[in-house]
Amino acid sequence: MNVAVLDPLAPGAPRTDGRAPADTPVSAPMVAPMVALVGNPNAGKTSLFNALTGSRQKVGNYPGVTVERKTGRLALPDGRIVDLIDLPGTYSLSPRSPDEAVTRDVVMGAQAGERRPDAIVAVIDATNLRNHLRFVLELRRLGLPMVVALNMADLAERDGTDIDVAQLSTILGLAVLPTVAVRKRGLGDIAAALSTLLAVIPADAGTYLPQHEMGLRREDEGLLANGVNANADLLLLQREARAIAAAVTTQRGSARRWSQRLDRVALHPVSGPVLLAGLLFFMFQAVFAWAQVPMDLLSGGVDRLQHAVSAALPAGDFRSLLVDGILHGVGSVVVFLPQILILFFFILCLEQSGYMTRAAFLMDRLMARVGLNGRAFIPLISSFACAIPGIMATRTIAEPRDRLTTILIAPLMTCSARLPVYAVIIAAFIPDRQVAGVLGLQGLVMFGLYGFGVVGALAAAWVLRRTVTKGPTPTFLMEMPKYQWPAPRDIGIGLYQKAWAFLARAGGIILVSTVALWALATWPKPPPGATQPAIDYSVAGHIGAALEPVFRPIGFNKEIALALVPGMAAREVAVSALGTVYSLDADPDHPQGLVARLRSAWTLPTALAFLAWYVFAPQCLSTLAVTRRETGGWKWPGFMFAYLFAMAYVGAGATYWIARALG
Amino acid sequence: MTERLTIDDLRRGEAATIVTIDREAVDPENARQLHEMGFDEGVDIELLHRAPFGGDPIALRVGNMCVALRKRLANMVVVARVVPE
């Protein structure tokens, strides 16, 4: 392929004003050139992407796979705009997992629904040149215009490593630009280099697909996939990269490896596990303690809104829809935004600081006992926030059976959608007092529920690995990146995206199911002179009555049976469903909060059984949908639903009868 | 003066050089992964940590990188101690 200009420093055809000349026909809309960020994991690629695009990002999915597609726009110094795309980190173009396959397919122009990039920014870690350069050499063979971002240049300097950038650039035949993404250094140079690079490529390069070459590459791959050859190829690149790295770096004194010093504590056989347990405990306590004030503010706001609407509108179905349906239902979920954000804040910090892989290292032994891999720990921790990103994160697990097992148990990790359910029941039934002077009893019960979920998940994995996902013991091989301070910008952008996704859910599936439930619970109206609560005459009342016999043995009443149905759409909807059901059911002259209503309507064994149900609860529809996408069929989501339903039923039943027996 | 041994024989904090990788014993996927993590003949390594609860997996410095792997795989890598001068 000859369109590539391997020397981007060569003068192109610089435009003076960046706008197309006035006589250019404007019939075809200008498509912004696309530039892909590619690099090894831990090269700081996403930080660089965030620094270049700010918050002007779009997060979507590639068709057919759940791999996240992140794009943003960057203005070049010549005034043009380019689309930047952040591709999943990978060590090579021989993918082992679905997200690595996306990276390969995009840069080769073989990804469905994606243009081939016009240029590549290869992001490499200046402190680990020999490994990262190997990937640059592999990328260079693609023949796409490319610049190299020598990221974390400050850390290399701190380690006493001098890199001869000019020489590196000459050897590679590529522009090499030192950057410090977290401090926004070197960004202008990247933009300028892209401007030069994109000025000299033919206008139609974006649509130009070297089909013959692609065909060849695929064939090569087939040949190379026979193992030895592929590794021989890799070996050559690896050695070339080492030679280049050795030629361009000079080490002043011995490197100060403070990551290794931290690891002496973090990976120590005694202090390591203690630190991990402490961090997790602190994280869950903080989720409750820190969220209290913003949650009170939010729920106060919802209350005031409900009162304002009630006062402004005449009594009737419309007011009931707004106040009892939408405001109550959606409001009772939105209130949990602070807790969800705090949890994600911790998870993002653990990931970006590099600690998460240490946790995987510490947990590998335990995970191996139940037939899993330390790598599974990361998706499982993410599942504490939500099973969906957790299941998506299993894409980094290469062994299919290992990955499947992790997917199947991910919903047993208590996701943040269960928080609203736990929080309401705990507030209603567990006294708010201190244990041993420092710990809140409510927090302890919550921690216990999380614990039950984890134990259930490990037990399930143990059984699954010996039955349905039986297979050879997977191996565990993982880079542990150096420690870094999480960059506030990266955390901020991550949280913003999580918050937005949560609110979109609240405005979408939760709003729809709340309104549907309100309608079902409102019509038909009770006949004149009815003696029972209005809801008993409604469609919802009949559904609840029909389901009740199934759930009566485990202590559930028909209101609960009713709330479980919309709770399938999204778990937290169970709370808004209970809110809606009990609010319609309530004596209009004496409105009570949901907590007070539950306290008078449920017995303690019922409440505990309900909590137990939700520890194992068959997951929400979105989780099943993601599982279907990730496993390529309905078989595994079907299995997942059945086994979780059985666990939840048995767990709730056992809890109910034990609690009753103990009085 | 060096002696022939595998990674698992190293003490914590001990440095060594990779002599050979037993590619016959490792499946090609794993061998590939080892290379992607920087393992190769002649590369300097150091045993950094052994995990709690049984000392498996282990953490190594491979070149400039810190890598975690299980002993079973690590045993496929033959090393030579670097004897301090």
Interface residues (C-beta under 8 A of the other chain):
Chain A: Y91 S92 S94 R96 T127 N128 L129 R130 N131 G227 V228 A230 N231 L234 L235 Q238 R239 R242 A255 S259 Q260 D263 L267 H268 P269 V270 G272 P273 T357 A360 F361 L362 D364 R365 L366 A368 G374 A398 T475 F476 L477 M478 E479 M480 P481 K482
Chain B: R23 P28 E29 N30 A31 R32 Q33 L34 H35 E36 M37 G38 D40 V43 L48 H49 R50 A51 P52 F53 G54 D56 P57 A59 R61 G63 N64 M65 C66 V67 A68 L69 R70 R72 L73
